[in-house]
Amino acid sequence: MILLAAVLLAAPAATTERAPIIDVHMHAYPATEAIPDIANPANGGHPGVKDGEAHLRAVLAEMKRLNIVKGVASGGSGDRLGAALHWSATAPDRILAGAGVRGSADTPLPELGALRKAFSEGRLKVLGEVTAQYAGLTLSDAEYEPYLALAEELDVPVAVHTGTGPPGISYDECCRSFRVSLGNPALIEEALNRHPKLRVSLMHAGWPYLQETIAILFEYPQVNADLGAIDWLLPRAEFHAYLGALVRAGLGKQLMFGSDHMYWPEGIGLAVEGVESATFLTAEQKRDIFYGNAVRFFRLEPGRPN
Ligand SMILES: [Zn+2]
């Protein structure tokens, strides 16, 4: 059934040369919020969009150009549910809205009842990006327990930030509790143990915690990892070495393409190129990473809008 779903979903490639892609790591900003004119760390390029609405339009244009048929988007500034919901309302066939949650003093966790309602009504599809690390916490901490129980009960996938953050982030007023050590994927093991039916995605694939990422993916086959940010912000050789090690460890069916483009719509294309240029991957492995693994993880079905 799942295989059939993958085949049917793969069908619309006729309009473009590139096979369909799912981007599981996108970020939305409120429509009227200014997009800061910060240079893209990968190539010095500028966002080229003035506010959240222009950013959304540019991202949708990039998705169309690159044949990205689905994207999972959560709030990129603070943890606003509204921005992601605006995206999915604007492009319901293309965008799945995620509940970006943190749990720090300035960005408290959302009201549980409101989340239950939004998940039950299908307006929100994913619990994440969970940026526990930015609040000085991990997914195993008690603060998240009722949220994980809710996700497990409603069979909603969870996507959690792992690995590192922007250099220097722990000195920033926003994120004084951020610690790089809290990004170690091994630290979510208690949460996984308490919730055996929970589907969890390790965002940023735990880089640079390679051994721990392998250990968690190996031991908990319901866990997947996305390649967001590391596929375009790391030196290409380092990204390919990391990706190659995960694939060599036999984990190619648990890796999903994600861009984490943030302010820069062009980051999506750079991320696609990061994976496409991995010559050590077979065509089938690329198809899994770009598309098939996400269809399975998010249980996407043909004939259902999202
Ligand atoms: Zn992240």
Boltz pocket constraint, residues with backbone or C-beta under 6 A from the ligand:
constraints:
  - pocket:
      binder: B
      contacts: [[A, 129], [A, 161], [A, 162], [A, 203], [A, 204]]
      max_distance: 6.0
